Amino acid sequence: MSLSYRPFACRHLMMSLILSLLLVTGCDRYTVTLNQQPIYTPKVIYSGYQITDPALASCVKITLTEAKITQPEQLELLNCSFAGITDLSGIELFSQLKTVNLNSNQLTEIKALLFLGELRQVNLSENPSISCTDVRALGTLLKDASIAAPVCN
């Protein structure tokens, strides 16, 4: 009798473990309660920013969601190449950005980047309408940063 019970017990244990694993990994977006007391509350993705350019807003939202950013200071890398961005207003809120890739957009000015003193890598290439004055100002402000930008004469 113990021989026939053993396979059932193993299958039952295995199914219980699989079900538990599925419940734990599938509930990371939900508040879990026990006796109406929260025992797990997921962190809320940061959304307190105001970015007027819809393409930049979309890129920031996707980045915050994928990286599970809950505070603006947590965002250190932003990759928004080929996004159709024309305006960077609002990006200055993310003061701890270290790497920004804005390659191949339609930017005309980059003044918002001047407020991001932690930048170490900036890619502005393939944005032919960017002001050379702004690129020089960014280079002066961020002496240790690597800046890829359109060629200025």
Phi and psi restraints in degrees (value plus and minus 20) as a CYANA .aco file:
   2 SER   PHI     -87.5   -47.5
   2 SER   PSI     -47.6    -7.6
   3 LEU   PHI     -88.4   -48.4
   3 LEU   PSI     -57.6   -17.6
   4 SER   PHI     -97.3   -57.3
   4 SER   PSI     -45.2    -5.2
   5 TYR   PHI     -97.0   -57.0
   5 TYR   PSI     -54.1   -14.1
   6 ARG   PHI     -79.5   -39.5
   6 ARG   PSI     -68.9   -28.9
   7 PRO   PHI     -81.0   -41.0
   7 PRO   PSI     -57.3   -17.3
   8 PHE   PHI     -84.0   -44.0
   8 PHE   PSI     -64.2   -24.2
   9 ALA   PHI     -83.3   -43.3
   9 ALA   PSI     -61.1   -21.1
  10 CYS   PHI     -83.9   -43.9
  10 CYS   PSI     -64.9   -24.9
  11 ARG   PHI     -84.1   -44.1
  11 ARG   PSI     -60.9   -20.9
  12 HIS   PHI     -83.5   -43.5
  12 HIS   PSI     -64.7   -24.7
  13 LEU   PHI     -82.8   -42.8
  13 LEU   PSI     -64.4   -24.4
  14 MET   PHI     -82.3   -42.3
  14 MET   PSI     -64.9   -24.9
  15 MET   PHI     -84.2   -44.2
  15 MET   PSI     -59.2   -19.2
  16 SER   PHI     -83.3   -43.3
  16 SER   PSI     -62.9   -22.9
  17 LEU   PHI     -84.4   -44.4
  17 LEU   PSI     -63.8   -23.8
  18 ILE   PHI     -83.5   -43.5
  18 ILE   PSI     -64.6   -24.6
  19 LEU   PHI     -82.3   -42.3
  19 LEU   PSI     -63.2   -23.2
  20 SER   PHI     -81.5   -41.5
  20 SER   PSI     -63.9   -23.9
  21 LEU   PHI     -81.8   -41.8
  21 LEU   PSI     -63.9   -23.9
  22 LEU   PHI     -83.3   -43.3
  22 LEU   PSI     -60.8   -20.8
  23 LEU   PHI     -85.5   -45.5
  23 LEU   PSI     -63.6   -23.6
  24 VAL   PHI     -86.2   -46.2
  24 VAL   PSI     -65.8   -25.8
  25 THR   PHI     -96.8   -56.8
  25 THR   PSI     -45.6    -5.6
  26 GLY   PHI    -107.2   -67.2
  26 GLY   PSI     -28.1    11.9
  27 CYS   PHI    -127.3   -87.3
  27 CYS   PSI      -6.0    34.0
  28 ASP   PHI     -88.6   -48.6
  28 ASP   PSI     -31.5     8.5
  29 ARG   PHI    -119.3   -79.3
  29 ARG   PSI     -19.8    20.2
  30 TYR   PHI    -140.7  -100.7
  30 TYR   PSI     131.2   171.2
  31 THR   PHI     -97.3   -57.3
  31 THR   PSI     109.8   149.8
  32 VAL   PHI    -124.1   -84.1
  32 VAL   PSI     109.4   149.4
  33 THR   PHI    -142.0  -102.0
  33 THR   PSI     135.4   175.4
  34 LEU   PHI    -154.9  -114.9
  34 LEU   PSI     100.2   140.2
  35 ASN   PHI      34.2    74.2
  35 ASN   PSI      23.7    63.7
  36 GLN   PHI      42.6    82.6
  36 GLN   PSI      -1.4    38.6
  37 GLN   PHI    -132.1   -92.1
  37 GLN   PSI     104.2   144.2
  38 PRO   PHI     -82.9   -42.9
  38 PRO   PSI     109.0   149.0
  39 ILE   PHI    -129.8   -89.8
  39 ILE   PSI     -34.7     5.3
  40 TYR   PHI    -171.9  -131.9
  40 TYR   PSI     106.6   146.6
  41 THR   PHI    -145.9  -105.9
  41 THR   PSI     102.4   142.4
  42 PRO   PHI     -87.6   -47.6
  42 PRO   PSI     129.3   169.3
  43 LYS   PHI     -93.3   -53.3
  43 LYS   PSI     123.0   163.0
  44 VAL   PHI    -106.7   -66.7
  44 VAL   PSI     110.6   150.6
  45 ILE   PHI     -84.7   -44.7
  45 ILE   PSI     115.5   155.5
  46 TYR   PHI     -82.0   -42.0
  46 TYR   PSI     112.8   152.8
  47 SER   PHI    -159.1  -119.1
  47 SER   PSI      -6.0    34.0
  48 GLY   PHI    -105.9   -65.9
  48 GLY   PSI      14.3    54.3
  49 TYR   PHI    -130.3   -90.3
  49 TYR   PSI     136.4   176.4
  50 GLN   PHI    -146.6  -106.6
  50 GLN   PSI      84.1   124.1
  51 ILE   PHI    -139.8   -99.8
  51 ILE   PSI     101.9   141.9
  52 THR   PHI     -99.4   -59.4
  52 THR   PSI     -51.9   -11.9
  53 ASP   PHI     -93.5   -53.5
  53 ASP   PSI      97.9   137.9
  54 PRO   PHI     -81.4   -41.4
  54 PRO   PSI     -54.2   -14.2
  55 ALA   PHI     -89.3   -49.3
  55 ALA   PSI     -62.9   -22.9
  56 LEU   PHI     -87.1   -47.1
  56 LEU   PSI     -61.8   -21.8
  57 ALA   PHI     -79.1   -39.1
  57 ALA   PSI     -62.3   -22.3
  58 SER   PHI     -84.9   -44.9
  58 SER   PSI     -64.5   -24.5
  59 CYS   PHI     -82.6   -42.6
  59 CYS   PSI     -63.8   -23.8
  60 VAL   PHI     -83.9   -43.9
  60 VAL   PSI     -64.3   -24.3
  61 LYS   PHI     -80.5   -40.5
  61 LYS   PSI     -65.1   -25.1
  62 ILE   PHI     -82.5   -42.5
  62 ILE   PSI     -64.2   -24.2
  63 THR   PHI     -83.4   -43.4
  63 THR   PSI     -65.5   -25.5
  64 LEU   PHI     -81.9   -41.9
  64 LEU   PSI     -60.6   -20.6
  65 THR   PHI     -87.9   -47.9
  65 THR   PSI     -68.0   -28.0
  66 GLU   PHI     -84.2   -44.2
  66 GLU   PSI     -57.6   -17.6
  67 ALA   PHI    -109.7   -69.7
  67 ALA   PSI     -22.0    18.0
  68 LYS   PHI      35.3    75.3
  68 LYS   PSI      28.6    68.6
  69 ILE   PHI     -98.8   -58.8
  69 ILE   PSI     107.4   147.4
  70 THR   PHI    -130.4   -90.4
  70 THR   PSI     -33.1     6.9
  71 GLN   PHI    -157.0  -117.0
  71 GLN   PSI     124.7   164.7
  72 PRO   PHI     -80.6   -40.6
  72 PRO   PSI     -49.2    -9.2
  73 GLU   PHI     -89.6   -49.6
  73 GLU   PSI     -35.1     4.9
  74 GLN   PHI     -98.9   -58.9
  74 GLN   PSI     -38.8     1.2
  75 LEU   PHI     -98.1   -58.1
  75 LEU   PSI      96.4   136.4
  76 GLU   PHI    -136.4   -96.4
  76 GLU   PSI     -38.2     1.8
  77 LEU   PHI    -154.4  -114.4
  77 LEU   PSI     110.8   150.8
  78 LEU   PHI    -154.1  -114.1
  78 LEU   PSI      98.9   138.9
  79 ASN   PHI    -134.7   -94.7
  79 ASN   PSI      82.5   122.5
  80 CYS   PHI    -145.8  -105.8
  80 CYS   PSI      23.6    63.6
  81 SER   PHI     -96.0   -56.0
  81 SER   PSI     132.0   172.0
  82 PHE   PHI      34.1    74.1
  82 PHE   PSI      17.6    57.6
  83 ALA   PHI    -124.3   -84.3
  83 ALA   PSI     -29.5    10.5
  84 GLY   PHI      60.0   100.0
  84 GLY   PSI       5.2    45.2
  85 ILE   PHI     -95.9   -55.9
  85 ILE   PSI     114.9   154.9
  86 THR   PHI    -137.5   -97.5
  86 THR   PSI     -39.9     0.1
  87 ASP   PHI    -159.6  -119.6
  87 ASP   PSI     112.6   152.6
  88 LEU   PHI    -120.3   -80.3
  88 LEU   PSI     -14.1    25.9
  89 SER   PHI     -74.9   -34.9
  89 SER   PSI     111.1   151.1
  90 GLY   PHI      83.0   123.0
  90 GLY   PSI     -39.4     0.6
  91 ILE   PHI     -89.5   -49.5
  91 ILE   PSI     -42.6    -2.6
  92 GLU   PHI     -83.8   -43.8
  92 GLU   PSI     -36.7     3.3
  93 LEU   PHI     -82.1   -42.1
  93 LEU   PSI     -49.8    -9.8
  94 PHE   PHI    -108.4   -68.4
  94 PHE   PSI      51.2    91.2
  95 SER   PHI     -86.6   -46.6
  95 SER   PSI     -35.4     4.6
  96 GLN   PHI    -120.0   -80.0
  96 GLN   PSI      -8.2    31.8
  97 LEU   PHI     -78.5   -38.5
  97 LEU   PSI     110.9   150.9
  98 LYS   PHI    -131.7   -91.7
  98 LYS   PSI     -51.1   -11.1
  99 THR   PHI    -150.5  -110.5
  99 THR   PSI     106.9   146.9
 100 VAL   PHI    -152.2  -112.2
 100 VAL   PSI     103.4   143.4
 101 ASN   PHI    -132.3   -92.3
 101 ASN   PSI      88.2   128.2
 102 LEU   PHI    -138.9   -98.9
 102 LEU   PSI       7.0    47.0
 103 ASN   PHI     -77.8   -37.8
 103 ASN   PSI     119.9   159.9
 104 SER   PHI      38.4    78.4
 104 SER   PSI      34.6    74.6
 105 ASN   PHI    -139.2   -99.2
 105 ASN   PSI    -184.6  -144.6
 106 GLN   PHI    -138.5   -98.5
 106 GLN   PSI      24.8    64.8
 107 LEU   PHI     -91.6   -51.6
 107 LEU   PSI     122.5   162.5
 108 THR   PHI    -136.1   -96.1
 108 THR   PSI     -44.7    -4.7
 109 GLU   PHI    -164.6  -124.6
 109 GLU   PSI     133.9   173.9
 110 ILE   PHI    -150.0  -110.0
 110 ILE   PSI       4.6    44.6
 111 LYS   PHI     -76.8   -36.8
 111 LYS   PSI     -52.4   -12.4
 112 ALA   PHI     -80.5   -40.5
 112 ALA   PSI     -49.1    -9.1
 113 LEU   PHI     -89.7   -49.7
 113 LEU   PSI     -41.2    -1.2
 114 LEU   PHI     -86.0   -46.0
 114 LEU   PSI     -36.4     3.6
 115 PHE   PHI    -112.7   -72.7
 115 PHE   PSI     -17.5    22.5
 116 LEU   PHI    -127.6   -87.6
 116 LEU   PSI      60.3   100.3
 117 GLY   PHI     -89.3   -49.3
 117 GLY   PSI     -31.3     8.7
 118 GLU   PHI    -111.6   -71.6
 118 GLU   PSI     -22.8    17.2
 119 LEU   PHI     -79.5   -39.5
 119 LEU   PSI     115.7   155.7
 120 ARG   PHI    -142.2  -102.2
 120 ARG   PSI     -43.2    -3.2
 121 GLN   PHI    -160.6  -120.6
 121 GLN   PSI     105.5   145.5
 122 VAL   PHI    -154.0  -114.0
 122 VAL   PSI     106.1   146.1
 123 ASN   PHI    -134.5   -94.5
 123 ASN   PSI      90.2   130.2
 124 LEU   PHI    -136.3   -96.3
 124 LEU   PSI      -8.7    31.3
 125 SER   PHI     -81.3   -41.3
 125 SER   PSI     136.2   176.2
 126 GLU   PHI      41.9    81.9
 126 GLU   PSI      13.7    53.7
 127 ASN   PHI    -145.0  -105.0
 127 ASN   PSI      56.4    96.4
 128 PRO   PHI     -84.8   -44.8
 128 PRO   PSI     -36.1     3.9
 129 SER   PHI    -113.9   -73.9
 129 SER   PSI     -15.5    24.5
 130 ILE   PHI     -88.7   -48.7
 130 ILE   PSI     118.1   158.1
 131 SER   PHI     -89.2   -49.2
 131 SER   PSI     110.4   150.4
 132 CYS   PHI     -83.3   -43.3
 132 CYS   PSI     -51.1   -11.1
 133 THR   PHI     -81.8   -41.8
 133 THR   PSI     -63.2   -23.2
 134 ASP   PHI     -85.2   -45.2
 134 ASP   PSI     -60.3   -20.3
 135 VAL   PHI     -83.5   -43.5
 135 VAL   PSI     -62.8   -22.8
 136 ARG   PHI     -84.0   -44.0
 136 ARG   PSI     -62.8   -22.8
 137 ALA   PHI     -81.5   -41.5
 137 ALA   PSI     -61.8   -21.8
 138 LEU   PHI     -84.0   -44.0
 138 LEU   PSI     -62.3   -22.3
 139 GLY   PHI     -83.6   -43.6
 139 GLY   PSI     -57.5   -17.5
 140 THR   PHI     -88.0   -48.0
 140 THR   PSI     -63.3   -23.3
 141 LEU   PHI     -88.6   -48.6
 141 LEU   PSI     -60.7   -20.7
 142 LEU   PHI    -128.0   -88.0
 142 LEU   PSI      49.4    89.4
 143 LYS   PHI     -77.6   -37.6
 143 LYS   PSI     -54.9   -14.9
 144 ASP   PHI    -112.3   -72.3
 144 ASP   PSI     -18.8    21.2
 145 ALA   PHI    -105.9   -65.9
 145 ALA   PSI     132.7   172.7
 146 SER   PHI    -116.7   -76.7
 146 SER   PSI      96.3   136.3
 147 ILE   PHI    -139.7   -99.7
 147 ILE   PSI      98.2   138.2
 148 ALA   PHI    -120.8   -80.8
 148 ALA   PSI      99.0   139.0
 149 ALA   PHI    -164.0  -124.0
 149 ALA   PSI     146.5   186.5
 150 PRO   PHI     -77.9   -37.9
 150 PRO   PSI     131.0   171.0
 151 VAL   PHI     -87.4   -47.4
 151 VAL   PSI     108.3   148.3
 152 CYS   PHI    -132.3   -92.3
 152 CYS   PSI     117.1   157.1
